[in-house]
Amino acid sequence: MPPEFSLKTIDALSKRVAHRCSNPDCSKLTVGPNTEPSKATSIGEAAHIYGAQPGSARYRGVMSDVERSMIANAIWLCRDCHGLIDRDGARYPAELILSWKSYQEEAVLRELGKPGELLRFQIARRETDQLGEIPLFIKQVIEEKADFWEYIATAELLDFHLQEPIRRAIQLKKGLYTRPKRSIDINEFNNWFQIKISELADEADCLKQLLSELMTAWGEPGESGNPLDIVHACRLYGQCAQRFVDIAEEAMFVRPPEEFESIGRHFARGALYPTERLPEISAFMRSIIAQPNPQGVFKLDLVVELPEGWPEEFSRLMDIGTKLYLKNNR
């Protein structure tokens, strides 16, 4: 069964826009009188912003059903506009639909004419604007602060900030781009790789510290987390992932003495390996919130390490290169 919105969510969603369609080019009333005096006619529907099931418009496979059924992923539309956005997901991307939702809610507040409510709304928006350039869906999650919002926001932020480093890592492994190669002689060679190995170790330590920062940012049990700290830690997490790719790129596009040419490619493979495991954190968090009533202690063992057999192969290639170099330079 696709994830559906609760009656409470549907009721709140329609009232937040005064029962008007949230498409600003429509804005028609979605509720009115019925021929029967005791009934009302409704043409409004709670629509999924990110699709509820595979094949639907704007569907994202990484999302949990909890995310798909929360109010942050819902928009109130008339039937016509609901059909419109679901028939053409490319023309109506999630960011546009989320913008509709935000625009219509603020328009209704202005129409109500209650300065206090409007100011409260604007302050909440200003607080999320201070979080920087992040997807509107994440801002909605943070504004709504539903149950487990800290973990949902973290999973979404990690996906967002890891997207580009992981794409670059895949492109580098496939050889889809190149860079001018920098030549290094034998005197610089050993020192250069020792520095790169040290940099990899530093990045691994950085990841550990950032995970600790995230747990602090979530707050103590029963307390709300700190949005700014969560966003900042996730942004740094993405930058750390990018550094693994940068180190791999430097190794891939260095030109050592010809006897050691295979070392650069092998080193790059080791530097990119951690990027394959970093998305496990967001997947783990979604697996927790997907449970009916998550409670207790959940543990993920994420060890940032080199691929199996990598050190042995590195030593073997170094030995071969050293012997060849000594032979060729007698």
N, C-alpha and C positions, 0 to 999 in steps of 0.2 A: 504493500500500500504506500502511495506517495505521502510525504509528510503534509498534513493539513494544519491550518491555523486554528487555534482554540476559539471558542465563542467569545471569550473575554478579549482576545486579541482583535477579532473582527469588530466587536462593538467599539473598542477604543479607537481602532483605525478609522472607522467611519465618522465617529464623533470628532476626531482631531481635525477633520477637514469639513466639518458641518454637513456631512452627507453629500458633498460635492465631488465630482470626478477630479482627481488630482492632476490630470493632464491640463496644463494651463491654457492650451488652445481649445479646450472643451469646457471644463468647469461646470457642466450641467448638474442640476440637482438629481440625486439618485433615489430619492424617496418622495412619495406623494400619496394622495388619497386613493382609496380603492372603492369600487362600486359598493362593496359591503361596508357599512359604517364602522364596524369593529375592526377592520383590517386596513393595512397600508400596502402600497405597491412599491417594491424596491427593484431598481435596475442596477444597483451597485454591487461590486464584487471585490473581495480581497484577492489581489493578484500577487503571485510570487515574482519578485524582482530577479533573483537568480532561480532558474528553473527547479521544479520540485523533483523531476525524475529524468533519467537519461533520454536524450532526444528532444527535450523541451528547450525553449528559448533560454539562452544565457545560463545553461546548466553548467555547474562546476563540480567535477567529480570529487575534489578534495573536501568539499564541505560535508559536515555531518547533518543528519536530519534535524537535529536540534537547531542548528543555524538556519536551515531552510524554513523552519516553522516559527521562527521568532519574529516579533513585530518589526525589527530592523530590516527584515527581508520581505516586508509586505507593503503594498501600496493600494489605496482605495481608488477604484476606477469604475466608470460605467461599463456595461457589457461590451459596447462597441470598442472602446479604447483598450479594454482587456484583450479582446480578440486581435486588435491591431498590433499591440506590442508582442503578442505571442506568435503571430504569423510571420513577423519579420524581426528576428532578434538582432540582426546586423544593423538595421536602421534604428533600432531602439535599444542601445546598449545599456547596461546596468547603471553606469554613471549618469546618463541622461535621465533615466527613470527616478533615480535617487534625488536628482536635482529637482524634478517635478514635485516630489513629495515634500522636500524642504521648502520650496517656493510656496506651495499651496498652504502648508501649515502656518507659515508666517503671514500669508495674505489673510487667512481666517482670523488670526490673532489681531491683526490691524483692524479688520472689520468689526470685531467684537468691541474694540475701543477701550479695552482695559489696559492702561499704561503699565500697571504693575506686572501683569502677566506677560506683556510684550517685552518689558525690560528683562524679566527673568529668562525668557526665551532667548533674547539676544545675548545675555551674559553666558548662557550655556553654549551658544554657538561660538562666542568669542573664545571661550575656553578650549573648545575643540579646534578652532582655527589656529591657536597657539601651538598645536601639536605638529604643525608643518604639513608638508605635502604627503598626505596618506589618502587612500581610497575613501570615498564617501560612506561606503558600507561600514567601514571600521569606525568612522566618526559616529554613525548612527548607533552602533553597538555600544560605544562609550557613552553617548548621550542617554540612551535608554537605560543602561545599567541593569539589565535583566540578570537573573541568576547565572552565576559563573561567567559574567561578562569579561572578567579579567583574563580568563583562559581562552575564551573565544577570540577576544581582541588580540591576544598574544599569538595564537595560531594563525590568524589572518595576517598580522603584521610580519610574522616570520616568513609566511608564503610570499608576501609582497616584496620584502627586502632580499629574499634569497632568489627571487625569480631571475634577475639579471646575472648575478654571479654563476648560477647553475647553467643558464643558457650559454654564457661565455665558456664555461668549463666543457660543455658538450661540443661546442664549435671548435675549441682547441684540440680536443681529443680526436675529432673527425678530420682535422687539418683543413678547416673551412676558411682560414685566413692565415696570413703570414706577416712577419715584421722584418725589418732590416736586422741582420745578425751582427752581433758584436763579437769581435775576435778577442780571445784572451790567450796569452802564451802560457807555457808550462809553469813559469814562476808564479803567475797569478792564479792558475787553475785550482790548485789545492785549497788555497785560502778562500777563493770565491765560493767553492762548494761548502766549505765549513761554515761560512757566513750564512748561506742559504739554509743549511740544516738547522742552525741556531734560530733563524727567523721562523722556520716551521714550528719549532718547539715553543717559541714565544707566542705564536698565534694559537696554539693548542691551549696554553695556559690562559690566554685571554678569553677563550671560549668558556673555560671553567668559571672564571670570575664573572662573566656576563650571565651565566645561568644562575649563579648565586644572587646577582643583582636582580634578576627577574623574580626569583622567589621572594625577595624582600619587597619588591614593587607590588606583588599581589596582595600584600597585607597579611596581618594575622587572621586566623580563622574567625569568622564573624564580622570582620572589618572590611570595608571597601578598599580596593587597591588604588594606587596612584597612577592615573592615566599618563601623565607626563613621563614618569620614570619607566613605565612599561614601554611606551613609544621609543624613548631614548635608548633603552637597553636593546630593543629589537633592531633599531637602526644600526647600532654598533655591531650587533651580531651579523647583520648583512655586510657591513664593511669588513669585518673579520673574514667572512667567507670570500669576499672579493680579494683579500690579500693572499689567500691560498692560490687563487687563480693567477694573480699577478706574479707570485713566486714561480708557479709552473710555467707561465709565459716567458719569464726571464730565462729559465732553464732551457726551454724549448728553442729559444731564438738566440742562444749563445753559440759561438763557434770556438770550441776548444781545439787543442792539437788533434789532428786527424785520428790518432790512435784512441782518443777518448770520445769520439763523436756520439756513440750510443749512450753515453752517460747522461747527456742532457735530456734525451727523450725518456729514459728510465726515471730520472729524477722528477720530471714533470708529471709522470704517471703517479708517483708517490704523493706529490703535492696536491694533486687533484682528488685523490681518494677520499679525503675527509668531506669534500663537497657532496659526495654521494650519500653520506649518512646524516648530514645536517637537517634535511627535511623530516627526519624521524621524530623530532621533537613536536612539531605541529601535529603530525599524525597521531602521536601518543596522547596529546592533550585532547584531541577530538575523540579518541577512543574512550577517554574518561567521561567527558560530558555526554557522550551518547548513551551511557548507562542510565537506567530508569531513576535511580536515586544514589548517585555517587557519594561515597563517604569512606573515611579511613585514609590510609596512606598508600599512595601509588608511587611506584619507583621505576625509573628508566635508566638502564646502564648504557650510557653513550660514551664509548671509549674512542677518542680521537687517536687513531693509530695508522700505521702504514699497511699496505696490502700484505697478505700472507706471502712470505718468501721474498719480499722486496729487499730487506737488508742483505740477505745471502746473495741475491742476484747483483746487487750494487757492488758488493765486495768482489764478486767474480769478474764483473766488467772492469773494475778498477785494476785487478791483478792482470787481466789480459792486456789492458791498455798500457800499464806500466812496463810489462815485459816487452811489448812491441816498441814502446818509446825508447827503452834502453837499447834494444837491438838496432833500431834505426838511427840512433844518435851516438854510436860508439866512436 
